Amino acid sequence: MRARARHLAAALAAALMTLSLASCGGEEQSRADGFAVGLLLPNRVTPRWENHDKPLIEKRVKELCPSCTMEHANAEGDVTRQRQQMLSMITKGVKVLILDAADTRALRSSIQEARKAGVPVLAYDRLAEGPISGFVSFDGGHIGRLQGEALLGAVDAKRPTGTAGPADKASVVMMNGDPTSANAAWFRKGALSVLTGRVRIARSYDTEGWTAQNAHADMTAALAALGAARIDGVLAANDALASGVISALKSAGVAELPPVTGQDADLDAVQRIVKGEQYMTVYKPFEKEADAAAAMAVALGRGQDLSKVATTTIDSPTDQDIPAVLLNATPVTARTVKRALVDSGAYTVAQICTRQLRTACDRAGLLD
C-alpha cells in the first residue's frame, strides 16, 4: 500500500464536490448521464450490510447522479448465488458493479467476465481477487490492532500483580472470521501484531460464515478443552462472533465474563457493552465508506479516472496499484459510547437505552 501525499478527508470532499457539480448540468444532461449501478452484498448475518451500507450507498449514488438507478442483491452467504447475481446484473445492463464478495477468491473468474463485458468492478469492504477497478474499505490491520490493544489492556487490568513471567501469560481465545474472507486474515494479522509474545493464544478458530451459531459452537469447544478459568479474554473479530462467544459463556454458567472484543458497533453489541457483557467494539462510520464507494462507482460509470477519489493504492494477490480509499475506525468501550456513537449521531440514547438498560445506561453516563 502506497499512500499519496494528500489528506483523506480533503480528497474525498473534493471528489464528491466535483461529482455533485457534474450532476447539476440540467435535466437533459442528467438524462444522458443516467446508468444502472449494481450492488452485490455477501450475507445477512452481519446486520450492517442491509441496515447501513445499502441505504447509504443508494442515497449517495442518487445525490451524485440523480438519473442513475440501483440494482441490489444479497448472496445470503452463497458464492454460487453471488456469481449468478453478478451475471444477471451484467445481462440487465448495469454499467458498474459494487461488489462485497461472499468469497474474495472464488469470485475472481466472475470479475474477469465482468471486465470482458466492459463492466468495471469496485471491491467494497473486502479486497476481491481479479481485475477490480478500485477498492473502498476500512484499514483492516488498524482494526485488528485496535482490538488487540483493547483486549490486552483489559486482560492486563484483571491479571493479579506479579504474574508477568512467560509461564504466566494470560490465555486468550481467538475467534477469527470466515477463512474465505480476506478481511478475516487482515484483522487477525493486525491483532497478532499486538498480542504475539504478550499473551498465550490458547485456541484459534476460523469461524465459517461469520455466524454467531458457529462462534457459539467454537467457543463451547474452547471451554470444554480449556475450562473457563483458563480463558482470560476472547478476541472476537466482529460483533456477530462476539454474540456467539458470549452466549456460549453464559450457557456454560460462567459468572464473570472475560473481556470480549467485537467490530461494527451493531446496536445489540453496543447494548451488551453498556450491560458489561462485551468489552469493546470498533465503530466504522459507514457513511464515509458508502460515500467513497458511491463516488468511485459514479466516476467509473462515467468513464472517469479514479485519481480524484482514491487516496492510496493497494495490492491484491492478483493485481497491483489498485486505486483505493482506506478509512480509519474508532474503538468503543462503555466509557466512550456516548462520545463515539451518540455524539457522532450513529445512535440516539433512546435507541440504546431501553427500559431494561436504564440503570446500566446511567452507570455508563448516557443519561446525564
N, C-alpha and C positions, 0 to 999 in steps of 0.2 A: 504494500500500500504506500503510495507516494502522495503526501498532502501537497496541495497547491498553496501558494502564498496569498491566501485571502481568507477573510473571516467567513465562517459558515452562514451566520445569520444575514450578513450583508449580501452575500452571493444569492441566497435564496430569495431575499426580499427583492433584489434587482431582477432576478429571473421571473418572479411572479408578477412584478410590475410590468415587465416587458410583454409577457404573455397576456396580461389583462388589457394592456393598451391595444395589442394586436386583435383582441376580440371585440374591440369597440369601433370597427370600421364601417358601421352601418349595417342595415338589415340585409342588403344584397351580399355584402362581403361575408356576413355571418353565415348566410346560407351556403356560400361557396366553401367556407371553412369547415362545415359540419362533417363529422365522420363518427364511426362507432368505436368505442373503446371497450375491450373485453377485460373483465376482472375475474381471475380464477383463484379461489381460496381453497385452503387444504383440508379443513375439517371444521366441526362444530364443537369439539370437546374443549377447545380454547375459546372462551367467550368473546375475546376481543375482536376476532375476525368479523363476525356478523354484527356485533353490538357497536363497535367503534370504527374499524377500518373501512368497512363497506360504505356506510353512510357518509363518512368524512371524505373518502376519495370521490364518491359520486357528487357530493356537493361542490368540491373544489374543481372537478372537471367541468361542471356546468358553469361555474363562475368564470373559468378561463376560456371556455368555448361553449357559449350558450346554445349553439345549434348541434353540439355533439350529443350522442346518446351512449348509454352504458349497457352492456350485456354482462350478466353476472352468473356465476355458477360456483357451487361448493362441492368438492370432491368427496366429502364425508370420509376422508382418510383412505380412499381407494385410488391407487395410482392409475389403474386401467380406466376408471371413470374419468379421471382428470385428463388423460390422453384423449378420450372421446369428446370431452367438453372442449378441449383446445381445437380439435378437428372441426367440431360443429361451429365454433365461433369463426374460424377461418373460412369455412364454407359460407357462412352468413355474410361475410364481407367486412369483418372488423378490420380496422386499419392498424391497430396496435394492441398488444396484449400486456396486461399487468399480471404477472404470474407469481403467486406464492405457492411454491411447489410442494406437493404432498411427499415427494421423494426427489431430492435435488439431483440425484444421479440418473434415476430411471426416466426422467423427462427429457434427457439430452436429445434423443432421436426426434422427439416431437418438436423441440425447439429448432432443430435443424430443418425440419419440414416447414415450420413457420417461416424461417429465413428464406427457404427456397420459394415460398409463396409470396415473398415480399412483405411479410408482416413482422415488424420488429417486436422483440420480447423484452420487457422490462422486468427483471427479477425483483420481487418485493419481499423484504424482510429476510428471506433465505436466498443465499447465493447459489442459484441453479447452475449446473454444468451445461456446456453447449454455447453456441454463438449468441449470447444475450447482448443487448444493446446498451444496457445500463443496470444499475443496482442501487436500491434505496433500502437502508436498514439502520438499526442502532449498532454501535460498536460492540459486538458480542464478547470480545476479550475484556473490554472495560466492564461489561455487565458481570461477567464471571468473577472479575477481581472485586467488584463491589460486594458480591455475595460472599466470597471467601473472606474478605476483610471483616464484614459484619459478623459472620459466623465465628471467626477466630476471636474477635473481641468478646462476643457473648460467651463463648466456651471458656476463655481465659478468666472472665469475670466470675464464673461459677466454680472454677477449679480451686481446691484448697491451696493455701500458701505452702511453698516448699515442694511442689510436685512438678518441677520443671525439667527433671532429668529425662534422658532419652527413653528410658523404660517406662516412664510415667506420662508419656504424651497422651493428650486427650484422644479418644477414639471417635471417629466420625464415619457416618454412612453417607455415600454419595448417591443421590437419586438423579441420574442424568436423563436427558431427553431421549427421543427416539433415535436409534442408531443410524437411520437413513437420513437424518436431518443434519445438514452442515452446521446449523446453528448450535445443535447439541454439543458437537465437538468443540466449537468455538467457545461456548460458555465454560465447558469442562476445562479446557486449556487455560482460560483466564483464572478460574478458581484454583486450579492446581498450582499456578504460578505463585499464589499466596499461601496455600495450605501445605505444600510439599516441604517436609522437614520440620514443620511446626506442629502437625498433628499426625496421628496414625489413621490411615484410610482403612478401616476395618472391613468394609464391604463397599462395592461399587456396582451399580446396576444401570444398564441401558434400558430405559422404560419404553417399551413399544407403544406407539400411537399417542404418546404424551397423555395417557389416560389416568385418571385418579384410581380407577379399578386396578390397573396393572401396578401402579405405585403402592397401593394398599397391599397387594399380594407380595411384592418385593420387600416391603417393609416388614410384613409378617414373617417372611423368611429370615430377614436380618435379626429380628427379635428372637426367633427360635434358635438361631445359630449363636448369637452373642449374649442374649439376655439384656433386659432393659438397663440394668445397672452399668453395663459396659458400652452404652451408647451416649456419648456426651453432646452430640449435635448431629444434625442432618442437613446436608447441602442438597436441597431440592431445587431443580433447575427452573421450575415455574410454579405458579400458584395452583394449577390443577394437580401437579405431583405433590405439592405440599398438602393439599387437602386429603389425598390418599394416604400420605405418611401419617398425618395427624389422626385420621380415623383408625388406622391400624394401631397406633399407640394407645388410643382410647379403648379400642376393643380388647387390647391386651391388659387393660387395667392399670396402665402407667399413670400414677397420680401426678407426678411433677414432670411435665413435658420438657424434653430437651429443646434448645433453640432450633428452629427450622426456618430455612430461608425460602424465598419464592421469587416470582417475577411476573410482571404485567399489571400489578395493582388492581386485580379483579375485586369487585365490591365485596364479595364474600370473604376474600383474603384480608381485605382491609378490616373487616369486622372481626375476623379471627385475631388480627394483630391487636385491635383495641381490647379484645377479651383476654389477651395474653396467651393465646394458643399457638400463634405463629409469630416468630420473632421479627421477621422483616420481609419486605418485598422490594421490587425495583420498579419504579414508575417511569414509564416511557411515554412522553407526550405524543400520543398517536397522531394528533392533528398535524404536527410538524412532519412526521413521516408521510402522512397522507398528502400533505401539500406538496412535498418534494416529488412524490410519485406522480401526482396529477400533472405537475409542471413538466416532468420528463415525458410523460405519456402524450401530452398535448404537443410538446415540441417534436417528438418522434412522429406523431401523426401528421404534422405539418411539414415534415421533411427537414426540420431544423437541427442544427448541431446542438449537442448537449453541454457545450462548454460554459454556457451562461447559467446552467443549473447545477452541474456536477461541481463538487468542491475537492474531490480527490479521485484517485483511481485505485482499483483493486484487481488482484489476480485470482482467477479460479483455477481448478485443476486442468481446465481445457483452454483457457484464454487469458490473455494478459492485458493490462492497461484498460480495464473496463471502466467507463465513467461512473462515478459513484457519489452518493451522499451518505455519510456515516454520522449518526447523531449520538449524543451522549444522553445518559439516563441518570436518575436520581434514586439513591437508596431511601427507603421509608421504614421507620420504626414507629412504635407507639408515641414516642416523644415528638416525631416530626410529621405525623399525619395531617395536622391542621395546616402547617406551613406548606408542605409539599403537595397536598391533594385538595384541601378546602380552599386555601388562599389562591391557588392556581386555577380554581374553577373545575377541577376534574370531578369532584363530588361536592354535594352540599352536606351540611351537618345532618339535615333531615334524612338524607339517603343513608348515611352511615349509622346514625344513632336511632335505631328502632327502640320501642318502649323497653324491650328486654335488655338493651345495651345502655340505658341511661346512666346507670352507676359507673359502668366501665368508661363511658364517654366522658363523664365528669372527671374521672380519675386521669384520663388522657388529656384533659384541658380543652376538650371540644365544645363544652357548654359554657365556657367563660363569656 
